[in-house]
Amino acid sequence: EKHNNAFKSQIRIGWFNTLCGFISQDIVQLQQEHYTAIESRKTGTTWGSNLIKKLWNITHQLWIQRNDVLHNTEAIHELSGISPLRDTIIQEHGLGLDHLPGVYSTYFHLPLDALLKKSPNYLKKWFLVIRSAREASSIVPTIDEFSTNGPLRAWIGLSAID
């Protein structure tokens, strides 16, 4: 009965609060009684404190793993807009210089298939230069997500939409 009550009191606290370090006093008391019964010098309070540290460590490791997946893989780029970026680069590359000053010609020397194999950061920089030049020349021949979507523009580094 004592065990059941202790576990029920922990369940009432909830999993989220447990992972945040809230342990039922009933659980701690039950552990203390166990230590007393086996004549251990350990205490239920120390056990509870160590349990909280272990739970925090588990939570921290989960957070690190989640951030690693997000920031050290292509996931962040997929969530940020790499797909529309690739589509728009195909359009931009297809236009070529199209009234842009000759200084930008080197950006079109790389074949499209080779360009699209570059890293997301390289693609962002390439697009930023070309789109900025087109916008500065008031030459944006097509309306795409990067001409209308503020967060996508910010992700690339383009100025805000007026």
Solvent accessible surface area in square Angstrom, and as a share of the most:
residue,aa,sasa,rsa
1,E,157,0.70
2,K,119,0.51
3,H,110,0.49
4,N,85,0.44
5,N,72,0.37
6,A,2,0.02
7,F,111,0.46
8,K,110,0.47
9,S,12,0.08
10,Q,28,0.13
11,I,132,0.67
12,R,179,0.65
13,I,51,0.26
14,G,25,0.24
15,W,202,0.71
16,F,157,0.65
17,N,63,0.32
18,T,12,0.07
19,L,64,0.32
20,C,54,0.32
21,G,12,0.11
22,F,123,0.51
23,I,25,0.13
24,S,6,0.04
25,Q,139,0.62
26,D,69,0.36
27,I,20,0.10
28,V,18,0.11
29,Q,95,0.42
30,L,28,0.14
31,Q,35,0.16
32,Q,57,0.26
33,E,59,0.26
34,H,92,0.41
35,Y,22,0.08
36,T,89,0.52
37,A,83,0.64
38,I,102,0.52
39,E,154,0.69
40,S,37,0.24
41,R,236,0.86
42,K,130,0.55
43,T,58,0.34
44,G,0,0.00
45,T,102,0.59
46,T,74,0.43
47,W,68,0.24
48,G,4,0.04
49,S,48,0.31
50,N,68,0.35
51,L,53,0.26
52,I,35,0.18
53,K,124,0.52
54,K,133,0.56
55,L,25,0.13
56,W,135,0.47
57,N,84,0.43
58,I,92,0.47
59,T,56,0.33
60,H,88,0.39
61,Q,92,0.41
62,L,110,0.55
63,W,146,0.51
64,I,74,0.37
65,Q,106,0.47
66,R,180,0.66
67,N,42,0.22
68,D,68,0.35
69,V,71,0.41
70,L,50,0.25
71,H,106,0.48
72,N,111,0.57
73,T,67,0.39
74,E,90,0.40
75,A,32,0.25
76,I,50,0.25
77,H,31,0.14
78,E,106,0.47
79,L,136,0.68
80,S,31,0.20
81,G,7,0.07
82,I,2,0.01
83,S,62,0.40
84,P,27,0.17
85,L,0,0.00
86,R,72,0.26
87,D,86,0.44
88,T,5,0.03
89,I,0,0.00
90,I,77,0.39
91,Q,88,0.39
92,E,3,0.01
93,H,32,0.14
94,G,67,0.65
95,L,61,0.30
96,G,18,0.17
97,L,55,0.28
98,D,52,0.27
99,H,150,0.67
100,L,10,0.05
101,P,71,0.45
102,G,52,0.50
103,V,112,0.64
104,Y,50,0.19
105,S,36,0.23
106,T,88,0.51
107,Y,74,0.28
108,F,32,0.14
109,H,136,0.61
110,L,54,0.27
111,P,79,0.49
112,L,51,0.25
113,D,92,0.47
114,A,34,0.26
115,L,1,0.00
116,L,38,0.19
117,K,167,0.71
118,K,79,0.33
119,S,61,0.39
120,P,12,0.08
121,N,83,0.43
122,Y,93,0.36
123,L,0,0.00
124,K,35,0.15
125,K,136,0.58
126,W,8,0.03
127,F,0,0.00
128,L,53,0.27
129,V,48,0.28
130,I,0,0.00
131,R,3,0.01
132,S,46,0.29
133,A,8,0.06
134,R,0,0.00
135,E,54,0.24
136,A,92,0.71
137,S,48,0.31
138,S,102,0.66
139,I,36,0.18
140,V,47,0.27
141,P,67,0.42
142,T,59,0.34
143,I,139,0.70
144,D,20,0.10
145,E,89,0.40
146,F,0,0.00
147,S,23,0.15
148,T,85,0.49
149,N,54,0.27
150,G,32,0.31
151,P,108,0.68
152,L,16,0.08
153,R,13,0.05
154,A,74,0.58
155,W,51,0.18
156,I,9,0.05
157,G,49,0.47
158,L,12,0.06
159,S,81,0.52
160,A,84,0.65
161,I,79,0.40
162,D,185,0.96
